[in-house]
Amino acid sequence: MKTLCYSVRLESLVRISDKAFKATAFDGSSDIIPASQVFGRDYDVQKSDAWWISAWILCKKSIQYSSKKQAWFDDEGRQLPTITIERHTPEKKEAVTSNEINDLKR
C-alpha cells in the first residue's frame, strides 16, 4: 500500500513515547503525531529540519504544513519515485495568408 506524505518543516519533533511524537511548527502550533505516520527526515531541505509525515494525519491535526512538496512511500518506508504528468493543449491559431514580415521589408 502506498502512502502520500508531505514534507513538513518543524521547529522540533520530540519523541514522547514509543508510539508518538510531539511536533511543534514555527508558528507555535503543536500536536501529537503517531510514530507510525512519521516516515523519516527530508534531507533535501537545508534551512531547517523537515520531516515526511502522512497527509491523512496532517489534515486531522492542527499543525501548520504545506502540501507543496509531496512524495509517496511504500509499506517499508521507502520513498517511491514521483512522476508528474502534465498535458499541454496548444492554443488555436489562424492560418496566415502571407509569410512576409513587415519589419524586415526594405
Steps between C-alpha positions, in 0.01 A plus 500: 500500500626849415474798734504863392728711720579871525834651591427699815751753634496483877666692777521179702386139484543331837425135575275492806440123501563195286183573306486880470689820417425856607537726196540876534480725194664842460171684560473344846235240418571156641330163498557131566589292191496117510847353443363273226410810292848659508700355209834659578697812434497698175869559433438718191397795720807695612369799699319310775395152607228346286325168547286279274159465667198327348248733341188345651616556859607860431153603388363374835760684709534870576860538388616736227610325178515548125399250233750646253764227543358150504621144447363147510636238741450124500423273799869462585557876517688535170434806288351415162581697183268795445374543146305805392308487172405831348293521185561795268213612279621751241288804428325532163675723246358630177685432176702792361448609141842654452833382632663844475612693808424872472789610724753328274379651172719759328 
